[in-house]
Amino acid sequence: MKTVIRAAIILALTVAPAMAFQCPADIAKINQALQTTSLSDAEKAQVIALRDQGQALHDAGQHQQSVDTLAQAKQMLGIE
């Protein structure tokens, strides 16, 4: 049982920093896609709000929530 707990802790410690680096890359992809998107002004505003929320979550250290929020924006833009 101790081995499982140790493995879970190690996994959590290695995954969290990886997600922290993903957030800025996602934000850059969103910014680039916003330059050429054909979304309506209302949809662009929603994407920008999601991007800004994702940035704030990243800055607060809440990386999983940031990744999830930024994924919504990326989906609206049709990017991966």
DSSP file (Angstrom, degrees, kcal/mol; ACC not computed):
  #  RESIDUE AA STRUCTURE BP1 BP2  ACC     N-H-->O    O-->H-N    N-H-->O    O-->H-N    TCO  KAPPA ALPHA  PHI   PSI    X-CA   Y-CA   Z-CA
    1    1 A M     >        0   0    0      0, 0.0     4,-2.1     0, 0.0     5,-0.2   0.000 360.0 360.0 360.0 -40.0    0.0    0.0    0.0
    2    2 A K  H  >  +     0   0    0      1,-0.2     4,-2.6     2,-0.2     5,-0.2   0.871 360.0  55.0 -61.8 -35.5    2.9    2.4    0.8
    3    3 A T  H  > S+     0   0    0      2,-0.2     4,-2.5     1,-0.2    -1,-0.2   0.899 107.0  49.7 -64.7 -40.6    4.3    1.7   -2.6
    4    4 A V  H  > S+     0   0    0      2,-0.2     4,-2.3     1,-0.2    -2,-0.2   0.909 111.8  48.4 -64.6 -42.5    1.0    2.8   -4.3
    5    5 A I  H  X S+     0   0    0     -4,-2.1     4,-2.3     2,-0.2    -2,-0.2   0.920 112.0  49.0 -64.8 -43.7    0.8    5.9   -2.3
    6    6 A R  H  X S+     0   0    0     -4,-2.6     4,-2.6     1,-0.2    -2,-0.2   0.915 111.0  50.4 -61.6 -42.7    4.4    6.8   -3.1
    7    7 A A  H  X S+     0   0    0     -4,-2.5     4,-2.5     1,-0.2    -1,-0.2   0.899 110.0  50.4 -62.8 -40.6    3.8    6.2   -6.8
    8    8 A A  H  X S+     0   0    0     -4,-2.3     4,-2.4     2,-0.2    -1,-0.2   0.895 111.1  48.5 -64.8 -40.2    0.7    8.4   -6.7
    9    9 A I  H  X S+     0   0    0     -4,-2.3     4,-2.3     2,-0.2    -2,-0.2   0.925 112.1  48.3 -65.8 -44.7    2.7   11.2   -5.0
   10   10 A I  H  X S+     0   0    0     -4,-2.6     4,-1.6     1,-0.2    -2,-0.2   0.917 111.9  49.9 -62.0 -43.2    5.5   10.9   -7.5
   11   11 A L  H  X S+     0   0    0     -4,-2.5     4,-2.3     1,-0.2     3,-0.2   0.924 110.8  49.3 -61.2 -45.0    3.0   11.0  -10.4
   12   12 A A  H  X S+     0   0    0     -4,-2.4     4,-1.9     1,-0.2    -1,-0.2   0.884 110.4  51.1 -62.8 -38.8    1.3   14.1   -9.0
   13   13 A L  H  < S+     0   0    0     -4,-2.3    -1,-0.2     1,-0.2    -2,-0.2   0.785 114.7  42.4 -71.3 -26.8    4.6   15.9   -8.6
   14   14 A T  H  X S+     0   0    0     -4,-1.6     4,-0.8    -3,-0.2    -2,-0.2   0.783 114.2  49.4 -89.6 -28.2    5.7   15.1  -12.1
   15   15 A V  H  X S+     0   0    0     -4,-2.3     4,-2.2    -5,-0.2     5,-0.2   0.891 102.1  60.9 -77.9 -40.1    2.3   15.9  -13.8
   16   16 A A  H  X S+     0   0    0     -4,-1.9     4,-1.8     1,-0.2    -1,-0.1   0.910 105.1  46.5 -57.7 -47.9    1.7   19.3  -12.2
   17   17 A P  H  > S+     0   0    0      0, 0.0     4,-1.5     0, 0.0    -1,-0.2   0.874 109.8  55.2 -63.8 -33.8    4.8   21.0  -13.6
   18   18 A A  H  X S+     0   0    0     -4,-0.8     4,-1.1     1,-0.2    -2,-0.2   0.914 108.4  47.7 -63.8 -41.4    4.1   19.6  -17.0
   19   19 A M  H  X S+     0   0    0     -4,-2.2     4,-1.5     1,-0.2    -1,-0.2   0.857 105.3  60.2 -66.1 -34.3    0.6   21.1  -16.9
   20   20 A A  H  < S+     0   0    0     -4,-1.8    -1,-0.2     1,-0.2    -2,-0.2   0.863 107.0  45.7 -62.0 -35.4    2.1   24.4  -15.8
   21   21 A F  H  X S+     0   0    0     -4,-1.5     4,-0.9    -3,-0.2    -1,-0.2   0.729 105.9  61.2 -79.1 -21.9    4.2   24.6  -19.0
   22   22 A Q  H  X S+     0   0    0     -4,-1.1     4,-2.5    -3,-0.2     5,-0.2   0.855  92.2  66.5 -72.1 -34.7    1.2   23.7  -21.1
   23   23 A C  H  X S+     0   0    0     -4,-1.5     4,-2.5     1,-0.2     5,-0.2   0.928 101.0  45.0 -57.2 -52.9   -0.9   26.7  -20.1
   24   24 A P  H  > S+     0   0    0      0, 0.0     4,-2.2     0, 0.0    -1,-0.2   0.874 113.3  52.1 -61.7 -34.8    1.4   29.4  -21.7
   25   25 A A  H  X S+     0   0    0     -4,-0.9     4,-2.1     2,-0.2    -2,-0.2   0.909 110.2  48.2 -66.0 -41.0    1.6   27.3  -24.9
   26   26 A D  H  X S+     0   0    0     -4,-2.5     4,-2.4     2,-0.2    -1,-0.2   0.906 110.3  51.5 -64.5 -42.1   -2.2   27.0  -25.1
   27   27 A I  H  X S+     0   0    0     -4,-2.5     4,-2.6    -5,-0.2    -2,-0.2   0.905 109.3  50.5 -62.3 -41.5   -2.5   30.7  -24.6
   28   28 A A  H  X S+     0   0    0     -4,-2.2     4,-2.3     2,-0.2    -1,-0.2   0.906 110.0  50.2 -63.5 -41.4   -0.1   31.4  -27.4
   29   29 A K  H  X S+     0   0    0     -4,-2.1     4,-2.5     2,-0.2    -2,-0.2   0.910 111.6  48.6 -62.1 -42.2   -2.0   29.0  -29.7
   30   30 A I  H  X S+     0   0    0     -4,-2.4     4,-2.1     2,-0.2    -2,-0.2   0.931 110.8  50.1 -63.9 -46.0   -5.3   30.8  -28.8
   31   31 A N  H  X S+     0   0    0     -4,-2.6     4,-0.7     1,-0.2    -2,-0.2   0.899 112.4  47.6 -59.6 -41.5   -3.7   34.2  -29.4
   32   32 A Q  H >< S+     0   0    0     -4,-2.3     3,-0.9     1,-0.2     4,-0.5   0.921 111.9  49.0 -66.0 -44.1   -2.4   33.1  -32.8
   33   33 A A  H >X S+     0   0    0     -4,-2.5     3,-1.0     1,-0.2     4,-0.9   0.818 102.0  63.5 -67.4 -30.2   -5.8   31.6  -33.8
   34   34 A L  H 3< S+     0   0    0     -4,-2.1    -1,-0.2     1,-0.2    -2,-0.2   0.780  93.6  64.3 -64.1 -25.0   -7.7   34.7  -32.8
   35   35 A Q  T << S+     0   0    0     -3,-0.9    -1,-0.2    -4,-0.7    -2,-0.2   0.793 117.4  23.0 -68.3 -27.5   -5.8   36.6  -35.5
   36   36 A T  T <4 S+     0   0    0     -3,-1.0    -1,-0.2    -4,-0.5    -2,-0.2   0.306  91.3 125.9-123.8   8.0   -7.3   34.6  -38.3
   37   37 A T     <  -     0   0    0     -4,-0.9    40,-0.1    -3,-0.2    -3,-0.0  -0.286  49.7-150.2 -72.9 154.8  -10.5   33.3  -36.9
   38   38 A S        +     0   0    0     39,-0.1    -1,-0.1     2,-0.0    -4,-0.1   0.083  51.9 133.1-108.2  21.9  -13.9   33.8  -38.6
   39   39 A L        -     0   0    0      1,-0.1    38,-0.0     2,-0.1    37,-0.0  -0.306  63.1-101.1 -67.9 155.4  -15.9   33.7  -35.3
   40   40 A S     >  -     0   0    0      1,-0.1     4,-2.8     4,-0.0     5,-0.2  -0.247  35.8-103.5 -68.1 166.2  -18.5   36.4  -34.6
   41   41 A D  H  > S+     0   0    0      1,-0.2     4,-2.2     2,-0.2     5,-0.1   0.882 123.7  51.6 -60.5 -38.2  -17.6   39.2  -32.3
   42   42 A A  H  > S+     0   0    0      2,-0.2     4,-1.8     1,-0.2    -1,-0.2   0.905 111.0  47.1 -65.6 -41.4  -19.6   37.6  -29.5
   43   43 A E  H  > S+     0   0    0      2,-0.2     4,-2.4     1,-0.2    -2,-0.2   0.897 111.0  51.8 -67.3 -40.0  -17.8   34.3  -30.0
   44   44 A K  H  X S+     0   0    0     -4,-2.8     4,-2.7     1,-0.2    -2,-0.2   0.910 108.3  52.0 -61.0 -41.2  -14.4   36.1  -30.0
   45   45 A A  H  X S+     0   0    0     -4,-2.2     4,-2.2     1,-0.2    -1,-0.2   0.886 109.5  49.5 -63.0 -38.2  -15.3   37.9  -26.8
   46   46 A Q  H  X S+     0   0    0     -4,-1.8     4,-2.4     2,-0.2    -1,-0.2   0.912 111.0  49.1 -67.0 -41.8  -16.2   34.5  -25.2
   47   47 A V  H  X S+     0   0    0     -4,-2.4     4,-2.8     2,-0.2    -2,-0.2   0.919 111.7  49.4 -62.2 -43.6  -12.9   33.0  -26.4
   48   48 A I  H  X S+     0   0    0     -4,-2.7     4,-2.7     1,-0.2    -1,-0.2   0.898 110.2  50.7 -63.7 -40.1  -11.0   36.0  -25.0
   49   49 A A  H  X S+     0   0    0     -4,-2.2     4,-2.4     2,-0.2    -1,-0.2   0.913 112.0  47.1 -63.8 -42.0  -12.8   35.7  -21.7
   50   50 A L  H  X S+     0   0    0     -4,-2.4     4,-2.8     2,-0.2    -2,-0.2   0.913 112.2  50.5 -64.6 -42.4  -11.9   32.0  -21.5
   51   51 A R  H  X S+     0   0    0     -4,-2.8     4,-2.4     2,-0.2    -2,-0.2   0.933 112.1  46.8 -60.3 -45.9   -8.3   32.8  -22.4
   52   52 A D  H  X S+     0   0    0     -4,-2.7     4,-2.3     2,-0.2    -1,-0.2   0.887 112.5  49.7 -64.9 -38.9   -8.1   35.4  -19.7
   53   53 A Q  H  X S+     0   0    0     -4,-2.4     4,-2.5     2,-0.2    -1,-0.2   0.908 110.5  50.9 -65.1 -41.8   -9.7   33.1  -17.1
   54   54 A G  H  X S+     0   0    0     -4,-2.8     4,-2.4     2,-0.2    -2,-0.2   0.894 109.7  50.4 -61.5 -40.4   -7.2   30.4  -18.1
   55   55 A Q  H  X S+     0   0    0     -4,-2.4     4,-2.7     2,-0.2    -2,-0.2   0.918 110.7  49.1 -63.2 -43.5   -4.4   32.8  -17.6
   56   56 A A  H  X S+     0   0    0     -4,-2.3     4,-1.6     2,-0.2    -2,-0.2   0.907 111.4  48.9 -63.9 -41.7   -5.7   33.9  -14.2
   57   57 A L  H  <>S+     0   0    0     -4,-2.5     5,-2.5     2,-0.2     4,-0.3   0.912 111.4  50.2 -63.6 -42.1   -6.0   30.2  -13.1
   58   58 A H  H ><5S+     0   0    0     -4,-2.4     3,-1.7     1,-0.2    -2,-0.2   0.937 109.7  50.4 -59.5 -47.4   -2.5   29.5  -14.3
   59   59 A D  H 3<5S+     0   0    0     -4,-2.7    -1,-0.2     1,-0.3    -2,-0.2   0.813 108.6  53.2 -61.9 -29.9   -1.2   32.5  -12.4
   60   60 A A  T 3<5S-     0   0    0     -4,-1.6    -1,-0.3    -5,-0.2    -2,-0.2   0.453 119.2-111.2 -84.7  -1.1   -3.0   31.2   -9.3
   61   61 A G  T < 5S+     0   0    0     -3,-1.7     2,-1.2    -4,-0.3    -3,-0.2   0.595  79.9 128.9  83.7  10.3   -1.3   27.8   -9.7
   62   62 A Q     >< +     0   0    0     -5,-2.5     4,-2.0     1,-0.2    -1,-0.1  -0.613  26.1 162.6 -97.6  73.7   -4.6   26.0  -10.6
   63   63 A H  H  >  +     0   0    0     -2,-1.2     4,-2.9     1,-0.2     5,-0.2   0.839  65.5  52.6 -71.2 -37.4   -3.2   24.4  -13.7
   64   64 A Q  H  > S+     0   0    0      2,-0.2     4,-2.3     1,-0.2    -1,-0.2   0.931 112.7  46.3 -65.1 -42.3   -5.7   21.6  -14.3
   65   65 A Q  H  > S+     0   0    0      2,-0.2     4,-2.4     1,-0.2    -2,-0.2   0.887 113.0  51.3 -64.5 -37.7   -8.5   24.2  -14.2
   66   66 A S  H  X S+     0   0    0     -4,-2.0     4,-2.9     2,-0.2     5,-0.2   0.936 109.9  48.3 -63.0 -47.4   -6.5   26.4  -16.5
   67   67 A V  H  X S+     0   0    0     -4,-2.9     4,-1.9     1,-0.2    -2,-0.2   0.908 112.9  48.9 -59.8 -42.6   -5.9   23.6  -19.0
   68   68 A D  H  X S+     0   0    0     -4,-2.3     4,-1.2    -5,-0.2    -1,-0.2   0.908 113.3  46.2 -64.7 -42.8   -9.6   22.7  -18.9
   69   69 A T  H  X S+     0   0    0     -4,-2.4     4,-1.5     1,-0.2     3,-0.3   0.919 112.9  48.9 -66.8 -44.4  -10.7   26.4  -19.4
   70   70 A L  H  X S+     0   0    0     -4,-2.9     4,-2.6     1,-0.2    -1,-0.2   0.829 104.7  60.4 -66.0 -31.0   -8.2   26.9  -22.2
   71   71 A A  H  X S+     0   0    0     -4,-1.9     4,-2.3    -5,-0.2    -1,-0.2   0.864 101.4  54.1 -63.8 -35.2   -9.4   23.7  -23.9
   72   72 A Q  H  X S+     0   0    0     -4,-1.2     4,-2.0    -3,-0.3    -1,-0.2   0.928 110.0  46.5 -63.4 -44.4  -12.8   25.2  -24.1
   73   73 A A  H  X S+     0   0    0     -4,-1.5     4,-1.6     1,-0.2    -2,-0.2   0.914 112.3  50.2 -63.4 -43.3  -11.4   28.3  -25.9
   74   74 A K  H  X>S+     0   0    0     -4,-2.6     5,-2.5     1,-0.2     4,-0.9   0.885 108.5  53.1 -63.1 -38.3   -9.3   26.1  -28.2
   75   75 A Q  H ><5S+     0   0    0     -4,-2.3     3,-0.7     1,-0.2    -1,-0.2   0.913 106.4  52.0 -64.1 -41.9  -12.4   24.0  -29.1
   76   76 A M  H 3<5S+     0   0    0     -4,-2.0    -1,-0.2     1,-0.2    -2,-0.2   0.853 112.8  46.2 -61.3 -34.0  -14.3   27.1  -30.0
   77   77 A L  H 3<5S-     0   0    0     -4,-1.6    -1,-0.2    -5,-0.1    -2,-0.2   0.578 112.5-121.2 -84.7 -10.5  -11.4   28.1  -32.3
   78   78 A G  T <<5 +     0   0    0     -4,-0.9     2,-0.3    -3,-0.7    -3,-0.2   0.834  68.9 127.3  73.5  32.7  -11.2   24.6  -33.8
   79   79 A I      <       0   0    0     -5,-2.5    -1,-0.3    -6,-0.1    -2,-0.1  -0.803 360.0 360.0-118.0 162.4   -7.6   24.1  -32.8
   80   80 A E              0   0    0     -2,-0.3    -5,-0.1    -3,-0.1    -6,-0.1   0.396 360.0 360.0-103.0 360.0   -5.9   21.3  -30.8
